[in-house]
Amino acid sequence: MSQVGNLRIDGERLWGSLMEMAKIGATPKGGNCRLALTDLDREGRDLFVRWCREAGCSITVDRMGNIFARRPGRDDSLPPVMIGSHLDTQPTGGRFDGVYGVLAGLEVVRSLNDTGYEVEAPIEVAVWTNEEGSRFAPAMVASGVFAGVFDLDYGLSRKDVDGKTMGEELQRIGYAGEAEVGGRPIRAFFEAHIEQGPILEAEDKVIGVVTHAQGQRWYEITLTGQEAHAGPTPMPRRKDALVGAARVVEAVNRIGLAHAPFACATVGMLQVHPNSRNVIPGRVFLTVDFRHPDDDVLSAMDAELRAAAAEAAERGGLELALEQIWYSPPIAFDADCVAAVRRAAGANGYSHRDIVSGAGHDACYISRVAPTGMVFVPCENGISHNEIENAKPEDLAAGCQVLLEAVLERANAR
């Protein structure tokens, strides 16, 4: 059996796997579009499952379509150390968001196989369904069901814009598994990810040791006025839902700026009805995304949004429907897992710093049921959720090496 200090991941193999997966759903600008539970998502899943079986792993799929590839441990009765992320992307997504964490986990398994290293506890590489939330809202719904945040019926009933449910689409692509979702012990969970922000690159750091994750609130808002002819209807008599929506959009931006530097506030979707150039809009649907690492501030932002939306509706003579569809509180990751990541970075001589995740990740939900840590690596100009998202092969390899050593520390712990 090899010593831990001699184990090295194969950075070229990791990069090759990433580039091979990136061919599935490749976009003209060099990114990826593999929306959750589409045929392209199925292709990506099938490739991952094939690679894992070739690496000697057994495969389990649960009822939410989460995939678990298991490498046995010396004592296979022990709870596994789990590594994972997601394969689904945004409509104009990049080649690394999510998939890096999955294939870094696979590279850990392959590297252990290279030397025949026997780990005390089993290791599982997980693919979580619909992390992005771009096709089915909310985000991270399947890891949320695993962690008991949502019930199974809720998860399977989530619909896309065409009314198709997650349950129906899991059946269609062949990933409606039979295993129960969650309810089993996990020794530790680790997720490797590109930072999706500019801090590591700006400070010339190779590894981000993730200590916390921001809280998030997602909202859906509908403002209803009255459609009318754009020509004969006098301005003072209009009930223009789009004008009301514009006031809400401006308020969202103002709320985010008022709680700088840590707040983020975004309107990411607008749907205007009837969307005709010579008809005053009678109904507008919009989404709001609030984030902050302090739950009290996040609650204050919530109150400010509700007040601003009510004022916009009153000014325009509009009806208002505002629903918070998702709330994820701020997360503090497990101190031992965080320390394991920090030790691995230091032992390899990688420059590193503690960092708070501005994005949500499956690790945030899994932290409710297992000790959890995250490894960040830089991405070019901090850009993600974009086809030009990029990362250096050497940084991805460094993050995977840190992941390997942190996983082994927890898997071999008595």
C-alpha positions as CSV (number, residue, x, y, z in Angstrom):
1,M,0.0,0.0,0.0
2,S,1.4,3.4,-1.0
3,Q,2.0,6.2,1.5
4,V,-0.4,9.2,1.4
5,G,2.6,11.5,0.7
6,N,3.4,9.7,-2.5
7,L,0.0,10.0,-4.0
8,R,-0.4,12.5,-6.8
9,I,-3.3,13.1,-9.1
10,D,-2.9,13.1,-12.8
11,G,-3.6,16.7,-13.9
12,E,-3.4,15.9,-17.6
13,R,-6.0,13.1,-17.2
14,L,-8.3,15.4,-15.2
15,W,-8.0,18.1,-18.0
16,G,-8.7,15.5,-20.7
17,S,-11.8,14.3,-18.9
18,L,-13.1,17.8,-18.5
19,M,-12.6,18.5,-22.2
20,E,-14.2,15.3,-23.2
21,M,-17.3,16.0,-21.1
22,A,-17.3,19.6,-22.5
23,K,-18.1,18.2,-26.0
24,I,-21.5,17.2,-24.7
25,G,-23.7,20.3,-25.1
26,A,-20.8,22.4,-26.5
27,T,-21.8,25.9,-27.6
28,P,-20.3,28.1,-30.4
29,K,-18.6,30.4,-27.9
30,G,-16.8,27.6,-26.2
31,G,-19.2,27.0,-23.3
32,N,-21.8,24.4,-22.4
33,C,-25.5,24.0,-22.4
34,R,-26.6,20.8,-20.6
35,L,-29.8,21.8,-18.9
36,A,-31.0,19.4,-16.1
37,L,-32.7,16.2,-17.3
38,T,-32.4,17.0,-21.0
39,D,-31.0,14.5,-23.5
40,L,-27.7,16.2,-23.2
41,D,-27.7,15.8,-19.5
42,R,-28.4,12.1,-20.0
43,E,-25.4,11.9,-22.3
44,G,-23.2,13.5,-19.7
45,R,-24.5,11.2,-17.0
46,D,-24.0,8.1,-19.2
47,L,-20.3,9.1,-19.8
48,F,-19.7,9.7,-16.1
49,V,-21.3,6.3,-15.2
50,R,-19.2,4.6,-17.9
51,W,-16.0,6.1,-16.6
52,C,-16.8,5.2,-13.0
53,R,-17.6,1.6,-13.9
54,E,-14.3,1.4,-15.8
55,A,-12.6,2.6,-12.5
56,G,-14.2,-0.3,-10.6
57,C,-17.0,1.7,-8.9
58,S,-20.5,0.4,-8.2
59,I,-23.3,2.7,-9.2
60,T,-26.4,3.7,-7.3
61,V,-29.1,6.1,-8.5
62,D,-31.7,7.4,-6.1
63,R,-35.3,8.6,-6.8
64,M,-34.2,12.1,-7.4
65,G,-31.7,11.0,-10.0
66,N,-28.7,11.6,-7.8
67,I,-25.8,9.3,-8.9
68,F,-23.3,7.7,-6.4
69,A,-20.2,5.9,-7.7
70,R,-18.7,3.9,-4.8
71,R,-15.1,2.8,-4.3
72,P,-15.0,0.2,-1.5
73,G,-13.0,0.9,1.7
74,R,-10.9,-1.5,3.7
75,D,-13.8,-1.4,6.2
76,D,-16.8,-1.1,3.8
77,S,-19.2,-1.0,6.7
78,L,-18.0,2.6,7.6
79,P,-20.0,5.6,6.3
80,P,-18.4,6.9,3.1
81,V,-16.5,10.0,2.5
82,M,-18.4,11.7,-0.4
83,I,-17.1,14.0,-3.1
84,G,-19.4,15.6,-5.5
85,S,-21.0,18.4,-7.4
86,H,-23.2,18.6,-10.6
87,L,-23.2,18.1,-14.3
88,D,-26.1,20.3,-15.3
89,T,-25.3,23.8,-16.6
90,Q,-26.8,27.2,-17.2
91,P,-28.2,27.8,-20.8
92,T,-25.0,29.7,-21.6
93,G,-22.8,28.0,-19.1
94,G,-19.1,27.2,-18.9
95,R,-17.0,24.1,-19.0
96,F,-16.0,24.0,-15.3
97,D,-19.0,25.0,-13.1
98,G,-20.1,21.9,-11.3
99,V,-18.5,19.4,-13.6
100,Y,-15.0,20.1,-12.2
101,G,-16.2,19.0,-8.8
102,V,-17.5,15.7,-10.2
103,L,-14.5,14.9,-12.4
104,A,-12.1,15.9,-9.6
105,G,-13.8,13.3,-7.5
106,L,-13.4,10.7,-10.3
107,E,-9.7,11.7,-10.6
108,V,-9.3,11.0,-6.9
109,V,-10.6,7.5,-7.4
110,R,-8.5,6.9,-10.5
111,S,-5.4,8.2,-8.7
112,L,-6.0,5.8,-5.8
113,N,-6.5,3.0,-8.3
114,D,-3.2,3.8,-10.0
115,T,-1.3,2.8,-6.9
116,G,-3.7,0.3,-5.4
117,Y,-4.1,2.5,-2.3
118,E,-6.7,1.1,0.1
119,V,-8.6,3.7,2.0
120,E,-10.1,2.8,5.4
121,A,-13.6,4.1,4.6
122,P,-15.4,3.8,1.2
123,I,-15.3,6.8,-1.1
124,E,-18.4,7.9,-3.2
125,V,-18.4,10.4,-6.0
126,A,-21.8,12.1,-6.3
127,V,-23.7,13.8,-9.1
128,W,-26.5,15.9,-7.7
129,T,-29.5,16.6,-10.0
130,N,-30.6,20.1,-11.0
131,E,-28.1,22.1,-9.0
132,E,-28.4,25.1,-11.2
133,G,-32.1,25.6,-10.9
134,S,-32.2,27.1,-14.4
135,R,-34.7,24.6,-15.8
136,F,-36.4,23.6,-12.6
137,A,-36.6,26.1,-9.6
138,P,-35.4,26.1,-7.0
139,A,-31.7,25.4,-7.3
140,M,-30.0,22.5,-5.5
141,V,-33.4,20.8,-5.2
142,A,-32.1,17.2,-5.3
143,S,-29.4,17.7,-2.7
144,G,-32.1,19.5,-0.7
145,V,-34.3,16.4,-0.8
146,F,-31.3,14.3,0.2
147,A,-30.7,16.6,3.2
148,G,-34.4,16.7,4.2
149,V,-34.9,20.3,3.3
150,F,-37.6,19.4,0.8
151,D,-39.7,16.3,0.7
152,L,-39.5,13.8,-2.3
153,D,-42.9,14.8,-3.7
154,Y,-41.9,18.4,-3.8
155,G,-38.7,17.6,-5.6
156,L,-40.3,15.4,-8.2
157,S,-43.1,17.9,-8.9
158,R,-40.9,20.8,-9.8
159,K,-41.9,22.1,-13.3
160,D,-40.1,23.7,-16.1
161,V,-41.6,26.5,-18.3
162,D,-43.3,23.9,-20.5
163,G,-45.0,22.2,-17.5
164,K,-42.8,19.1,-17.5
165,T,-42.0,17.8,-14.0
166,M,-38.6,16.6,-12.7
167,G,-40.2,13.2,-12.0
168,E,-41.5,12.9,-15.6
169,E,-38.1,13.9,-17.1
170,L,-36.2,11.5,-14.8
171,Q,-38.3,8.7,-16.1
172,R,-37.9,9.8,-19.7
173,I,-34.1,9.9,-19.6
174,G,-33.7,6.7,-17.6
175,Y,-32.4,8.2,-14.3
176,A,-35.4,7.7,-12.0
177,G,-33.5,5.5,-9.6
178,E,-34.9,3.1,-6.9
179,A,-32.7,4.0,-4.0
180,E,-34.2,6.1,-1.2
181,V,-33.1,9.7,-1.1
182,G,-30.8,10.4,1.9
183,G,-31.3,9.0,5.3
184,R,-27.9,7.4,5.5
185,P,-24.7,8.4,7.3
186,I,-21.8,10.2,5.6
187,R,-18.4,10.5,7.2
188,A,-17.6,13.7,5.4
189,F,-18.5,15.5,2.2
190,F,-16.1,17.6,0.0
191,E,-16.9,19.7,-3.1
192,A,-14.3,21.2,-5.3
193,H,-15.4,24.2,-7.5
194,I,-14.1,27.2,-9.4
195,E,-14.5,30.3,-7.3
196,Q,-17.0,32.0,-9.7
197,G,-15.6,35.3,-8.4
198,P,-12.4,37.4,-8.8
199,I,-10.8,37.2,-5.3
200,L,-8.4,34.3,-5.7
201,E,-7.1,35.5,-9.1
202,A,-6.8,39.1,-7.9
203,E,-4.7,38.1,-4.9
204,D,-2.7,35.5,-6.9
205,K,-3.9,32.6,-4.6
206,V,-4.2,29.1,-5.9
207,I,-6.6,27.6,-3.3
208,G,-9.6,29.1,-1.6
209,V,-10.3,27.4,1.8
210,V,-14.1,27.9,2.0
211,T,-15.2,28.6,5.5
212,H,-18.8,29.9,4.9
213,A,-21.4,30.3,2.2
214,Q,-23.8,33.3,1.8
215,G,-27.5,33.0,2.6
216,Q,-29.9,33.3,-0.2
217,R,-33.5,34.2,-0.8
218,W,-35.3,33.8,-4.1
219,Y,-38.6,35.5,-5.0
220,E,-41.2,35.4,-7.8
221,I,-43.2,38.6,-8.3
222,T,-46.1,39.2,-10.6
223,L,-47.5,42.7,-11.2
224,T,-50.9,42.9,-12.9
225,G,-52.3,46.0,-14.5
226,Q,-54.4,46.4,-17.6
227,E,-53.6,45.9,-21.2
228,A,-54.6,48.8,-23.4
229,H,-53.9,50.3,-26.8
230,A,-50.6,52.2,-26.8
231,G,-52.0,55.1,-28.9
232,P,-55.4,56.2,-27.5
233,T,-54.7,55.5,-23.8
234,P,-53.7,58.7,-22.0
235,M,-50.6,58.4,-19.8
236,P,-52.4,59.3,-16.5
237,R,-55.0,56.6,-17.1
238,R,-52.6,53.7,-17.7
239,K,-52.0,50.7,-15.4
240,D,-48.7,49.7,-16.9
241,A,-47.3,46.6,-15.3
242,L,-43.9,47.1,-16.9
243,V,-43.5,50.5,-15.4
244,G,-44.2,49.0,-12.0
245,A,-41.7,46.2,-12.7
246,A,-39.1,48.7,-13.6
247,R,-39.5,50.4,-10.2
248,V,-39.1,47.1,-8.5
249,V,-35.9,46.3,-10.6
250,E,-34.5,49.7,-9.6
251,A,-35.4,49.0,-5.9
252,V,-33.7,45.7,-6.0
253,N,-30.4,47.3,-7.2
254,R,-30.7,50.0,-4.7
255,I,-31.2,47.5,-1.8
256,G,-28.1,45.6,-2.9
257,L,-26.0,48.7,-3.0
258,A,-27.3,49.9,0.4
259,H,-25.9,46.7,2.0
260,A,-22.5,46.7,0.3
261,P,-19.9,45.3,0.3
262,F,-21.3,41.8,0.9
263,A,-24.9,42.0,-0.5
264,C,-25.8,40.8,-3.9
265,A,-29.2,41.7,-5.4
266,T,-30.3,40.6,-8.9
267,V,-33.4,40.5,-11.1
268,G,-32.5,37.7,-13.6
269,M,-35.8,37.1,-15.4
270,L,-38.6,39.3,-16.8
271,Q,-41.6,38.0,-18.6
272,V,-43.9,40.7,-20.1
273,H,-47.5,40.0,-21.2
274,P,-48.7,40.3,-23.9
275,N,-45.3,41.4,-25.2
276,S,-46.6,43.4,-28.1
277,R,-45.0,46.6,-29.2
278,N,-48.3,48.6,-29.4
279,V,-50.0,47.2,-26.3
280,I,-49.5,48.5,-22.8
281,P,-48.2,45.6,-20.7
282,G,-50.9,44.2,-18.5
283,R,-48.8,41.7,-16.6
284,V,-45.1,41.2,-15.7
285,F,-43.4,38.3,-14.0
286,L,-40.0,38.8,-12.5
287,T,-37.5,37.0,-10.3
288,V,-35.3,38.4,-7.5
289,D,-32.2,36.8,-6.0
290,F,-30.8,38.2,-2.7
291,R,-27.6,37.0,-1.1
292,H,-25.7,38.0,2.1
293,P,-23.5,36.1,4.6
294,D,-25.4,37.7,7.6
295,D,-28.9,36.4,8.1
296,D,-30.1,39.6,9.9
297,V,-29.0,41.7,6.9
298,L,-30.7,39.2,4.5
299,S,-33.9,39.6,6.6
300,A,-33.7,43.4,6.4
301,M,-33.3,43.1,2.6
302,D,-36.4,41.0,2.5
303,A,-38.4,43.6,4.4
304,E,-37.1,46.4,2.1
305,L,-38.1,44.4,-1.0
306,R,-41.6,43.8,0.2
307,A,-42.1,47.5,1.0
308,A,-40.7,48.7,-2.3
309,A,-42.8,46.2,-4.3
310,A,-45.9,47.3,-2.4
311,E,-45.1,51.0,-3.1
312,A,-44.5,50.3,-6.8
313,A,-47.9,48.5,-7.1
314,E,-49.7,51.2,-5.3
315,R,-48.2,54.0,-7.5
316,G,-49.2,52.2,-10.7
317,G,-52.6,51.0,-9.6
318,L,-51.4,47.4,-9.9
319,E,-52.1,44.1,-8.2
320,L,-49.1,42.5,-6.5
321,A,-48.3,38.9,-5.9
322,L,-44.9,38.3,-4.2
323,E,-43.7,34.9,-3.1
324,Q,-40.4,33.8,-1.6
325,I,-39.9,30.5,-3.2
326,W,-36.6,29.6,-1.7
327,Y,-34.5,30.4,1.4
328,S,-31.1,29.0,2.2
329,P,-29.6,30.4,5.4
330,P,-25.9,31.3,5.7
331,I,-23.6,28.3,6.2
332,A,-20.6,27.7,8.4
333,F,-18.7,24.6,7.1
334,D,-17.3,22.0,9.4
335,A,-14.2,23.1,11.2
336,D,-12.4,19.8,10.8
337,C,-13.1,19.6,7.1
338,V,-12.1,23.2,6.6
339,A,-8.8,22.5,8.5
340,A,-8.2,19.4,6.4
341,V,-8.4,21.5,3.2
342,R,-6.1,24.2,4.8
343,R,-3.5,21.6,5.8
344,A,-3.5,20.0,2.4
345,A,-3.0,23.3,0.7
346,G,-0.1,24.2,3.0
347,A,1.5,20.8,2.8
348,N,1.7,21.2,-1.0
349,G,3.0,24.7,-0.9
350,Y,0.0,26.2,-2.6
351,S,-0.8,29.8,-1.8
352,H,-4.2,29.9,-0.2
353,R,-6.6,32.1,1.8
354,D,-9.9,31.6,3.6
355,I,-12.9,32.6,1.6
356,V,-16.7,32.9,1.8
357,S,-18.7,31.4,-1.1
358,G,-20.9,34.0,-2.8
359,A,-22.7,31.2,-4.7
360,G,-24.9,28.4,-3.5
361,H,-23.6,24.9,-3.9
362,D,-24.9,21.4,-3.1
363,A,-22.4,21.4,-0.2
364,C,-24.6,24.0,1.5
365,Y,-27.4,21.5,1.9
366,I,-25.2,18.5,2.5
367,S,-23.6,20.4,5.4
368,R,-26.9,19.9,7.3
369,V,-26.4,16.1,7.3
370,A,-22.7,15.6,7.1
371,P,-19.4,17.4,8.1
372,T,-18.7,19.4,4.9
373,G,-15.8,21.3,3.3
374,M,-15.2,23.0,0.0
375,V,-12.1,23.7,-2.2
376,F,-12.0,26.7,-4.5
377,V,-9.7,27.4,-7.4
378,P,-9.4,30.6,-9.4
379,C,-11.3,31.2,-12.6
380,E,-10.3,33.8,-15.3
381,N,-11.5,37.3,-14.5
382,G,-13.9,35.8,-11.9
383,I,-16.4,35.0,-14.7
384,S,-18.8,32.1,-14.4
385,H,-22.3,31.3,-15.7
386,N,-20.9,32.4,-19.0
387,E,-19.6,30.6,-22.1
388,I,-16.2,32.2,-21.7
389,E,-15.7,30.8,-18.2
390,N,-12.2,29.6,-18.0
391,A,-9.7,28.1,-15.5
392,K,-6.0,27.1,-15.8
393,P,-5.2,23.3,-15.9
394,E,-2.5,23.7,-13.3
395,D,-5.0,25.4,-10.8
396,L,-7.6,22.7,-11.4
397,A,-4.9,20.0,-10.8
398,A,-3.8,21.8,-7.6
399,G,-7.4,21.9,-6.3
400,C,-7.8,18.2,-7.1
401,Q,-4.6,17.4,-5.2
402,V,-5.9,19.3,-2.2
403,L,-9.2,17.4,-2.5
404,L,-7.4,14.1,-2.6
405,E,-5.4,14.7,0.6
406,A,-8.4,16.2,2.5
407,V,-10.5,13.2,1.5
408,L,-7.9,10.8,2.6
409,E,-7.4,12.5,6.0
410,R,-11.1,12.1,6.8
411,A,-11.4,8.6,5.2
412,N,-8.5,7.3,7.2
413,A,-9.4,9.0,10.5
414,R,-10.1,6.6,13.3
